[in-house]
Amino acid sequence: WLLIIGIVVMVLGVGYFLKYPFDRNWNGPVGRVAMAYAGGAACLAIGEHFRRKGLAAFGLYLVGGGIAVLYFSGYAAFQVYHLIGQPTAFGLMVAVTALAGLLALAHDVMWLAVLGIIGGFLTPVILSTKQDNQIALMTYMTILNGGILWIAAFKRWGLLNGLGFAFTWLLFLVWYGAHYEPVKFIRTTVFLNIFFAIYAIVPFAYYFVPRDQSQRPGFAITFLNTLIAFGVSYAMIREY
């Protein structure tokens, strides 16, 4: 906990250090975003250096701080300063999410993957323009869940499955309440069943790769997944 507090204080310190010249207009928006990206990259590099020197915990927390800074940099570039368009910002945040997942597998650290999943699912929320773009949104969610399924085949990280499940259905239900209408029945049914299939498989994906199978997966996700998918399907079919 002291390490976590120290990293948070460090990230906040860097933020206030950067904010000081921002408030005095010592550099423009491009310079501010560039400095933020440079700070995130520096955290990644320094964290990797400390990890290789034997300070694994400290180094990996610095890497996590760097991932967080990169997410905030993309948000600032799009929402705060309007320097880049939505597709570019979207691509940058997807790249950061993929980086977090790869680092989590490479270093066998679940919390980097957790950070990537949270940032990945927050990306469409942060970059939302309040307009319905169902196919792009749900294709992105499918790709993100494919990554979770891939990680689940190698790691018994149940928290990732739970977070992916919760965020997927939360985003789907929020979209459904705001934008669904019967004319979208077919494509919504397709994506609904894709999400259902993924979380029917995820709890058991670990067993697709030969490993120690002494533990059994829980069935809570499977039960809730079926309940939600059936309920939404029933409501859609009745309305259609």
C-alpha positions as CSV (number, residue, x, y, z in Angstrom):
1,W,0.0,0.0,0.0
2,L,2.9,2.4,0.7
3,L,4.2,1.6,-2.8
4,I,0.8,2.3,-4.4
5,I,0.5,5.6,-2.4
6,G,4.0,6.6,-3.5
7,I,3.3,5.9,-7.2
8,V,0.0,7.9,-7.0
9,V,1.9,10.8,-5.3
10,M,4.6,10.7,-8.0
11,V,2.0,10.7,-10.8
12,L,0.2,13.7,-9.2
13,G,3.5,15.4,-8.7
14,V,4.4,15.1,-12.3
15,G,0.9,16.3,-13.2
16,Y,1.3,19.5,-11.1
17,F,4.8,20.0,-12.4
18,L,3.4,20.0,-15.9
19,K,0.4,22.1,-14.9
20,Y,2.6,24.9,-13.7
21,P,4.0,25.9,-17.2
22,F,0.5,25.2,-18.7
23,D,-1.2,27.8,-16.4
24,R,1.4,30.3,-17.4
25,N,1.1,29.5,-21.2
26,W,4.7,28.7,-21.5
27,N,3.8,26.2,-24.3
28,G,0.8,25.5,-26.4
29,P,-1.6,22.6,-26.4
30,V,0.6,20.5,-28.8
31,G,3.6,21.0,-26.4
32,R,1.4,20.0,-23.4
33,V,0.2,16.8,-24.9
34,A,3.7,16.0,-26.2
35,M,5.1,16.4,-22.7
36,A,2.4,14.2,-21.3
37,Y,3.1,11.5,-23.8
38,A,6.8,11.8,-23.1
39,G,6.1,11.5,-19.4
40,G,4.1,8.3,-19.9
41,A,6.9,6.8,-22.1
42,A,9.5,7.8,-19.5
43,C,7.5,6.0,-16.8
44,L,7.4,2.9,-18.9
45,A,11.2,3.0,-19.7
46,I,12.2,3.8,-16.1
47,G,9.9,1.1,-14.7
48,E,11.4,-1.5,-17.0
49,H,14.9,-0.4,-15.9
50,F,14.0,-0.9,-12.2
51,R,12.3,-4.2,-13.0
52,R,15.5,-5.5,-14.6
53,K,17.6,-4.2,-11.7
54,G,15.7,-6.4,-9.3
55,L,13.1,-3.9,-8.0
56,A,10.3,-5.7,-9.8
57,A,7.3,-4.4,-7.7
58,F,8.5,-0.7,-7.9
59,G,9.3,-1.0,-11.6
60,L,5.9,-2.6,-12.5
61,Y,4.0,0.0,-10.6
62,L,5.9,2.7,-12.6
63,V,4.9,0.9,-15.8
64,G,1.2,0.9,-14.6
65,G,1.5,4.7,-13.9
66,G,2.9,5.1,-17.4
67,I,-0.1,3.3,-18.9
68,A,-2.4,5.6,-17.0
69,V,-0.6,8.7,-18.2
70,L,-0.8,7.5,-21.8
71,Y,-4.6,7.1,-21.5
72,F,-5.0,10.6,-20.0
73,S,-2.8,12.0,-22.8
74,G,-5.1,10.6,-25.5
75,Y,-8.1,12.0,-23.6
76,A,-6.5,15.4,-23.4
77,A,-5.5,15.5,-27.0
78,F,-9.1,14.7,-28.1
79,Q,-11.5,16.1,-25.6
80,V,-9.6,18.9,-23.9
81,Y,-7.5,20.4,-26.8
82,H,-9.2,18.9,-29.9
83,L,-5.9,18.3,-31.5
84,I,-6.8,15.0,-33.1
85,G,-10.0,13.4,-34.5
86,Q,-12.0,10.6,-32.9
87,P,-10.6,7.8,-35.1
88,T,-7.0,8.8,-34.3
89,A,-7.7,9.1,-30.6
90,F,-9.6,5.8,-30.7
91,G,-6.6,4.1,-32.4
92,L,-4.1,5.5,-29.8
93,M,-6.2,4.3,-26.9
94,V,-6.6,0.9,-28.5
95,A,-2.8,0.7,-28.9
96,V,-2.4,1.6,-25.2
97,T,-4.9,-1.1,-24.2
98,A,-3.0,-3.7,-26.4
99,L,0.3,-2.6,-24.8
100,A,-1.1,-3.1,-21.3
101,G,-2.3,-6.6,-22.2
102,L,1.0,-7.7,-23.7
103,L,3.0,-6.3,-20.8
104,A,0.7,-8.1,-18.4
105,L,1.3,-11.5,-20.1
106,A,5.0,-10.8,-20.6
107,H,5.5,-10.0,-16.9
108,D,2.8,-12.2,-15.5
109,V,1.1,-9.3,-13.7
110,M,-2.7,-9.3,-13.6
111,W,-3.0,-5.7,-12.5
112,L,-1.5,-4.4,-15.8
113,A,-4.2,-6.3,-17.6
114,V,-6.9,-4.9,-15.3
115,L,-5.7,-1.4,-16.0
116,G,-5.8,-2.2,-19.7
117,I,-9.3,-3.6,-19.6
118,I,-10.7,-0.6,-17.6
119,G,-9.0,1.8,-19.9
120,G,-10.2,-0.2,-23.0
121,F,-13.8,-0.2,-21.9
122,L,-13.7,3.5,-20.9
123,T,-12.3,4.5,-24.3
124,P,-15.7,4.6,-26.1
125,V,-17.2,6.4,-23.2
126,I,-14.5,9.0,-23.0
127,L,-14.5,9.5,-26.8
128,S,-18.3,9.5,-27.2
129,T,-19.9,12.1,-29.4
130,K,-23.4,11.1,-28.1
131,Q,-24.3,9.8,-31.6
132,D,-25.2,6.2,-32.3
133,N,-22.5,4.2,-34.1
134,Q,-23.5,0.7,-33.1
135,I,-21.4,-1.4,-35.5
136,A,-18.2,0.4,-34.6
137,L,-18.9,0.3,-30.9
138,M,-19.9,-3.3,-30.7
139,T,-17.1,-4.5,-33.2
140,Y,-14.7,-2.8,-30.8
141,M,-16.2,-4.5,-27.8
142,T,-16.0,-7.9,-29.6
143,I,-12.3,-7.3,-30.3
144,L,-11.7,-6.3,-26.7
145,N,-13.5,-9.4,-25.4
146,G,-11.5,-11.5,-27.9
147,G,-8.4,-10.3,-26.1
148,I,-9.9,-11.2,-22.7
149,L,-10.7,-14.7,-24.1
150,W,-7.2,-15.0,-25.4
151,I,-5.7,-14.1,-22.0
152,A,-8.1,-16.4,-20.2
153,A,-6.7,-19.3,-22.2
154,F,-3.3,-18.8,-20.6
155,K,-4.0,-17.2,-17.2
156,R,-6.5,-18.0,-14.5
157,W,-7.2,-14.4,-13.8
158,G,-10.9,-14.5,-12.8
159,L,-11.0,-10.8,-12.0
160,L,-10.4,-10.0,-15.7
161,N,-13.3,-12.2,-16.7
162,G,-15.6,-10.5,-14.2
163,L,-14.6,-7.0,-15.2
164,G,-14.9,-7.8,-18.9
165,F,-18.4,-9.4,-18.3
166,A,-19.6,-6.4,-16.2
167,F,-18.3,-3.7,-18.6
168,T,-19.5,-5.5,-21.7
169,W,-23.1,-5.9,-20.6
170,L,-23.2,-2.5,-18.9
171,L,-22.1,-0.8,-22.2
172,F,-24.5,-2.9,-24.2
173,L,-27.5,-2.2,-21.9
174,V,-26.7,1.6,-21.8
175,W,-26.6,1.6,-25.6
176,Y,-29.8,-0.5,-25.7
177,G,-31.6,2.0,-23.5
178,A,-30.4,5.0,-25.4
179,H,-30.4,3.9,-29.1
180,Y,-32.2,0.6,-29.7
181,E,-35.2,0.5,-32.0
182,P,-36.8,-2.5,-33.9
183,V,-35.1,-1.5,-37.2
184,K,-31.8,-2.5,-35.6
185,F,-33.1,-5.9,-34.5
186,I,-31.0,-8.2,-36.7
187,R,-27.6,-6.7,-36.1
188,T,-28.3,-6.2,-32.4
189,T,-29.3,-9.9,-32.2
190,V,-26.0,-10.9,-33.8
191,F,-23.9,-8.9,-31.4
192,L,-26.0,-10.0,-28.4
193,N,-25.3,-13.6,-29.3
194,I,-21.6,-12.9,-29.8
195,F,-21.3,-11.5,-26.3
196,F,-23.3,-14.3,-24.9
197,A,-21.0,-16.9,-26.6
198,I,-17.9,-15.2,-25.4
199,Y,-18.9,-15.3,-21.7
200,A,-20.3,-18.8,-22.1
201,I,-16.7,-19.8,-23.1
202,V,-14.5,-17.5,-21.0
203,P,-14.9,-19.3,-17.6
204,F,-13.7,-22.5,-19.2
205,A,-11.1,-21.1,-21.7
206,Y,-8.3,-22.0,-19.3
207,Y,-9.0,-25.7,-20.0
208,F,-8.3,-25.3,-23.7
209,V,-4.6,-25.2,-23.0
210,P,-3.1,-28.2,-21.1
211,R,-2.4,-26.9,-17.6
212,D,-3.0,-27.9,-14.0
213,Q,-6.7,-28.4,-13.7
214,S,-7.0,-28.9,-10.0
215,Q,-9.3,-25.9,-9.6
216,R,-12.8,-25.5,-10.9
217,P,-14.2,-22.3,-12.4
218,G,-17.2,-20.6,-10.8
219,F,-20.5,-20.6,-12.6
220,A,-21.7,-17.1,-11.5
221,I,-20.7,-15.5,-14.8
222,T,-22.2,-18.3,-16.8
223,F,-25.5,-18.0,-15.0
224,L,-25.7,-14.2,-15.1
225,N,-24.6,-14.2,-18.7
226,T,-27.4,-16.5,-19.8
227,L,-30.0,-14.6,-17.7
228,I,-29.1,-11.2,-19.3
229,A,-28.8,-12.5,-22.8
230,F,-32.1,-14.4,-22.6
231,G,-33.9,-11.4,-21.0
232,V,-32.8,-8.9,-23.6
233,S,-33.5,-11.4,-26.5
234,Y,-37.0,-12.0,-25.1
235,A,-37.7,-8.3,-24.9
236,M,-36.4,-7.6,-28.4
237,I,-38.3,-10.5,-30.0
238,R,-41.6,-9.5,-28.3
239,E,-41.2,-5.9,-29.4
240,Y,-40.2,-7.0,-33.0
